[in-house]
């Protein structure tokens, strides 16, 4: 088993961020994440997905000029 972990942010005025990871088998790997944001509206809650064997993408429904969403994540395969 291998664990890849890091921190990233969805910047203000943005709805997504993509991070690079070492190659994984997307049929076996899984993503765990936690987040911190100063906004309580559900549209700012991030979601994460292993979007390819070498990338993870985090998205939220809306952007805001004043909020950065911090994300701690790990991919286990």
Secondary structure as GFF3:
##gff-version 3
##sequence-region A 1 77
A	DSSP	beta_strand	3	10	.	.	.	ID=ss1
A	DSSP	beta_strand	16	20	.	.	.	ID=ss2
A	DSSP	beta_strand	30	36	.	.	.	ID=ss3
A	DSSP	three_ten_helix	42	44	.	.	.	ID=ss4
A	DSSP	beta_strand	47	52	.	.	.	ID=ss5
A	DSSP	beta_strand	55	59	.	.	.	ID=ss6
A	DSSP	beta_strand	69	76	.	.	.	ID=ss7
###
